[in-house]
Amino acid sequence: MQVIAIAAVTAGGKTTVVHELQRRLPKTAALHFDDYSFAGEVEDFHQWVLDGADYNVWDLSPLEKDILSLRDSGQYDHLLLDYPFAYCHDQIKPYIDFAVFIDTPLDIALARRVLRDFPDASGEAIRRDMETYLQYARPAYMQMLKDILPASDYVADGTKAPGDLAAEIMGAFQNRRAYTGGNL
């Protein structure tokens, strides 16, 4: 089973692309980081960045257990991880065959997040969220661009439509597999 990790900042397109890839690839499972609760989860991302941005503070045992269960089931050819860390978390790194970073400009990701998460919010609620974004979230997103983007096997253009992005990622994975002697 080939494991493809898809990373991006919040609202960068991870989940949409994972769903699109899962639709296109037969015998494919998907796991979504946001579906889990982990010991060591970071509450204050600003402080986490100031403390050195250690991705290994998260105990990803529940995710690891599910990866192993799917792998051992023999039912799937591919596993898509909607997962923010690429190869930067030591616990999950050994299972990843191909790590993709969707490089979505922060203004687009922010607009998508506001449209997704605040459809009926007041202007005041959105302003408070923007203050939180500037103080806490944006520094963590910048840290991802510093750490996760260069730690990925492939960087995809997050401004593309989901179908085009999925096709691009599939092509990059196929090219890598062909180069290394495997196939998709």
Summary of the structure (lengths in Angstrom):
residues: 184
radius of gyration: 16.7
end to end distance: 10.0
largest distance: 55.4
contacts: 545
relative contact order: 0.22
helix: 52%
strand: 15%
